[in-house]
């Protein structure tokens, strides 16, 4: 009968077959005591751990192509997303919309207003207007318009509403400003109307007003010409 030491040596021999190792394990379990049996348990634990590690390695090898596949898919999706966003950003920069164009070309009316002596409403209205306080300016101009309606007051009210983004109200007051012998007043009215029509995407009416400003050699002929070159009028 083999000693415990011989059985253990054969069990741990790398050349021992699995079948023989199983037979040895059974025999050692029946005959070994103390440290010998502990050695067998350690050997089994090492064997199990080795098999687990080997299995893990195989699983990782099987997972690797799938992980690479998902990695490349994520990278590709990110690239497509970045390119798409970039396209729309550059497209918007290249082809500004009507709101952007309006903001680029609009400036509040800065024409000179002749102050009549003692006209506190007009003085207060123009002070509010020049400070960008358009609600206060409208209140003052409205009081003046009730008793002394003029083309300039209508133009100022139209400009106030345009600055506030109230386009329909702006057009209503700009239409009340009649053709004037003073060309600059008429030019301002038509320029603001063209911008208001642009803001509402009424491009045909805006184009007609801009072309009339160019044809008449108005103070806004250069701005009108530049605006008509924008892609929205193509």
C-alpha positions in Angstrom: 0.0 0.0 0.0 1.4 3.4 -1.0 2.2 5.9 1.7 0.3 9.2 2.0 3.4 11.0 0.7 3.5 8.8 -2.4 -0.2 9.3 -3.0 0.1 13.0 -2.7 3.2 13.2 -5.0 1.4 11.2 -7.7 -1.8 13.3 -7.2 0.1 16.6 -7.8 2.2 15.2 -10.6 1.3 17.1 -13.8 1.5 13.9 -15.8 -1.2 12.2 -13.7 -4.5 11.8 -15.7 -7.8 13.2 -14.5 -9.2 9.7 -14.1 -6.1 8.6 -12.0 -6.3 11.9 -10.0 -9.9 11.2 -9.2 -9.0 7.7 -7.9 -6.1 9.1 -5.9 -8.3 11.8 -4.3 -10.8 9.1 -3.2 -8.0 7.0 -1.8 -6.3 9.9 0.0 -9.6 11.0 1.5 -10.0 7.6 2.9 -6.5 7.1 4.2 -4.9 10.5 4.8 -5.2 12.3 8.1 -3.9 15.6 9.5 -1.5 17.5 7.3 -1.7 15.1 4.4 -5.5 15.6 4.1 -5.0 19.3 4.4 -2.5 19.2 1.5 -5.1 17.4 -0.6 -7.7 20.1 0.2 -5.2 22.8 -0.7 -4.4 20.9 -3.9 -8.1 20.7 -4.8 -8.6 24.4 -4.0 -5.7 25.3 -6.3 -7.1 23.1 -9.0 -10.5 24.7 -8.8 -9.1 28.2 -8.8 -7.0 27.3 -11.9 -10.0 26.0 -13.7 -12.0 29.1 -12.7 -9.3 31.4 -14.0 -9.0 29.4 -17.2 -12.8 29.7 -17.6 -12.6 33.5 -17.0 -9.9 33.8 -19.6 -12.1 31.9 -22.2 -15.1 34.1 -21.4 -13.0 37.3 -21.8 -11.7 36.0 -25.1 -15.3 35.4 -26.2 -16.4 38.8 -25.0 -13.6 40.8 -26.5 -14.9 40.9 -30.1 -18.3 42.0 -28.8 -16.8 44.7 -26.6 -14.7 45.9 -29.5 -17.8 45.9 -31.7 -19.7 48.0 -29.3 -16.8 50.3 -28.7 -16.5 51.0 -32.5 -20.2 51.5 -32.8 -20.2 54.1 -29.9 -17.2 55.9 -31.6 -19.0 55.9 -34.9 -22.3 57.2 -33.4 -20.3 60.0 -31.6 -18.7 61.0 -34.8 -22.0 61.1 -36.7 -23.6 63.1 -33.9 -20.7 65.7 -33.9 -20.8 66.0 -37.6 -24.5 66.5 -37.6 -24.4 69.2 -35.0 -21.5 70.8 -36.8 -23.4 70.8 -40.0 -26.4 72.6 -38.5 -24.2 75.1 -36.7 -22.2 76.0 -39.8 -25.3 76.0 -41.9 -27.0 78.4 -39.5 -23.9 80.6 -39.6 -23.8 80.5 -43.4 -27.6 80.9 -43.8 -28.9 83.2 -41.0 -32.7 83.1 -40.5 -34.9 86.2 -40.6 -34.8 86.8 -36.8 -31.0 86.9 -36.9 -31.0 89.2 -39.9 -33.5 91.5 -38.2 -31.2 91.8 -35.2 -28.2 92.4 -37.4 -29.8 95.3 -39.3 -32.2 97.0 -36.9 -31.2 100.1 -35.1 -33.6 102.4 -33.2 -34.6 105.6 -34.9 -32.0 108.3 -34.2 -33.4 111.2 -36.2 -33.3 114.7 -34.7 -36.5 115.8 -33.1 -37.2 119.6 -32.8 -38.3 120.3 -29.3 -41.0 122.9 -28.9 -40.6 125.2 -26.0 -42.5 123.9 -22.9 -43.4 120.5 -24.5 -42.6 118.4 -21.5 -44.3 115.3 -22.9 -42.1 115.3 -26.0 -39.0 116.0 -23.9 -39.8 113.2 -21.5 -40.8 110.8 -24.3 -37.5 111.3 -26.2 -35.5 111.0 -23.0 -37.2 107.6 -22.3 -36.8 106.6 -26.0 -33.1 107.4 -26.1 -32.6 105.5 -22.8 -34.3 102.4 -24.2 -37.3 102.7 -22.0 -39.8 102.1 -24.8 -42.9 101.6 -22.7 -42.5 104.9 -21.0 -41.7 106.5 -24.4 -44.9 105.0 -25.9 -47.0 106.4 -23.1 -45.6 109.9 -23.7 -45.9 109.8 -27.5 -49.4 108.5 -27.2 -50.5 111.5 -25.3 -48.9 113.8 -27.8 -50.5 111.9 -30.7 -54.0 112.5 -29.3 -53.7 116.3 -29.8 -50.9 116.7 -32.3 -50.5 113.7 -34.6 -47.5 113.9 -36.9 -45.6 111.6 -39.1 -42.6 111.7 -36.8 -44.6 110.7 -33.7 -46.1 107.8 -35.7 -42.6 106.8 -36.8 -41.3 107.0 -33.2 -44.2 104.8 -31.9 -43.6 102.3 -34.7 -39.9 102.2 -33.8 -40.8 101.7 -30.1 -43.0 98.7 -30.9 -40.4 97.3 -33.3 -37.8 97.5 -30.5 -40.2 95.7 -28.2 -40.8 92.9 -30.8 -44.5 93.8 -31.2 -44.4 93.7 -35.0 -48.1 94.1 -35.8 -48.4 97.2 -33.6 -45.2 98.5 -35.2 -46.6 98.1 -38.7 -49.9 99.8 -37.7 -48.1 102.9 -36.6 -45.6 102.9 -39.4 -48.5 102.8 -41.9 -49.9 105.9 -40.1 -46.7 107.8 -40.9 -47.5 109.3 -44.4 -45.2 110.1 -47.3 -43.3 113.2 -46.3 -41.6 116.0 -48.2 -38.8 115.2 -45.8 -37.1 112.3 -47.6 -35.3 111.0 -44.6 -38.5 110.5 -42.7 -40.0 108.5 -45.5 -36.8 106.5 -45.8 -36.9 105.6 -42.2 -40.5 104.6 -42.3 -39.9 102.3 -45.3 -36.7 100.8 -43.9 -38.5 99.9 -40.7 -41.4 98.5 -42.6 -39.0 96.3 -44.6 -37.4 95.0 -41.4 -40.8 94.4 -39.8 -41.9 92.4 -42.9 -38.7 90.5 -42.8 -39.3 89.6 -39.1 -42.7 88.2 -40.1 -41.3 86.3 -43.0 -43.2 88.4 -45.5 -40.2 88.3 -47.8 -42.0 89.5 -51.0 -43.2 92.7 -49.3 -39.9 93.2 -47.6 -38.1 92.8 -50.9 -40.4 95.3 -52.6 -39.7 97.9 -49.9 -35.9 97.3 -50.0 -35.8 97.6 -53.8 -37.7 100.9 -53.6 -35.2 102.2 -51.1 -32.4 101.4 -53.5 -34.1 102.8 -56.5 -34.9 106.1 -54.7 -31.2 106.5 -53.7 -32.3 106.6 -50.0 -30.1 106.9 -47.0 -30.6 103.2 -46.5 -29.8 102.1 -50.1 -26.5 100.4 -49.1 -28.1 98.5 -46.1 -31.0 97.5 -48.4 -28.7 96.3 -51.1 -26.7 94.2 -48.5 -29.8 92.8 -47.0 -31.1 91.7 -50.4 -27.9 89.6 -50.9 -28.8 87.4 -47.9 -29.7 83.9 -48.7 -33.3 84.2 -47.4 -34.1 86.4 -50.5 -32.7 83.8 -52.9 
